[in-house]
């Protein structure tokens, strides 16, 4: 750097020397001026070298501190308008930016660590050699050991090696050292990179407790429904039985005692029949068998169901002649329920019922529209035993949805947008070989 500084001033010094030694006659003056020029040349070169070395050393120290993670150092002497000063100012600004980013990263890492510690699912992070690098508190409890003992252990030593291969999501039933009682667990696996190295994230969630809680709530709902229906029937039966007992205990029989006795027994018989119908409907919902899949000509089935409704004409708008894979008996029961509900609604207003179907994205959609009064509330339509009909069991729609879902389909019920009434939509998947089944539809139709 000193040589560069001297070289920078050499042309000017050379010109000055030529002019000096050709114009000045006195030898003493020549040597004096030569000495002054040389000293100034060397002095300014040294000053320039010192300035550059100071800036470069400062910049080197600042960058070294940043590399080591120390962002507290700042460069001094950064004057505006000076090229070297601008370099130092930019270095200071870079240090401020890196410090803010590091603080943000540290805060995010602390938040992530806190969230992981508070999560009730076990989280494990393994490196490319299947050695444990990170585990949260739930993971420690699951394996029954502290994080310090688990660190650097292989997945095989922790009996987790099977979950690092195969399906990324699975349900397993097993026991762990920290949970000796066997339970059901959901295992998920993902991949992330840290410093360019591949790591595997393993998440193990306990499904037993949520399932038990859902089961408990389901039993509570069933008990509430059963208790409500039983009380509705047993209370009048008990009351009427007491009344009849009082009539029979009278010494002087009233003239109308036979009529009172007949009326009371009729009430008891009616409530007993209502209770029997309720229990039969409940048993039907609880014992729905798995569908027996066969080839079903959809158009023929819909037309047959429409012809069963004799109170009102259910118009079949038509659709493609296709064959689906379904349980014919269950699907027929489902459609009968929907058509009967549509007819009940249409009879209230004197409207009509229309049935249509179409293919839509490898599925068939069956729509049953009525011109009835519509639905005031759709929130509880598919809740078992909920009904708005006098004498209804509240089981038809719940059973229909159960049948639809057992076939891999879905059932929805909503008010029509184009006019009054309700629209029931049944969506069922087409089979993988839908083309062959569609071709076979005419033959099946001829058979029927």
QUILIN-V543840 format. One record per run of one state. SS is the DSSP state (a for helix, b for strand, c for the rest). FROM is the first residue (numbers start at 1). TO is the last residue. Records with the same first field share a line. If there is no record, write none. Layout:
SS = FROM-TO, FROM-TO
This chain:
c = 1-1, 24-26, 68-82, 119-121, 127-130, 136-136, 144-146, 151-153, 155-160, 165-168, 177-178, 195-196, 207-207, 250-256, 287-293, 309-313, 319-322, 327-327, 350-352, 360-362, 371-395, 407-409, 416-421, 430-433, 448-448
a = 2-23, 27-67, 83-118, 137-143, 147-150, 161-164, 208-249, 257-286, 298-308, 328-349, 396-406, 434-447
b = 122-126, 131-135, 154-154, 169-176, 179-194, 197-206, 294-297, 314-318, 323-326, 353-359, 363-370, 410-415, 422-429
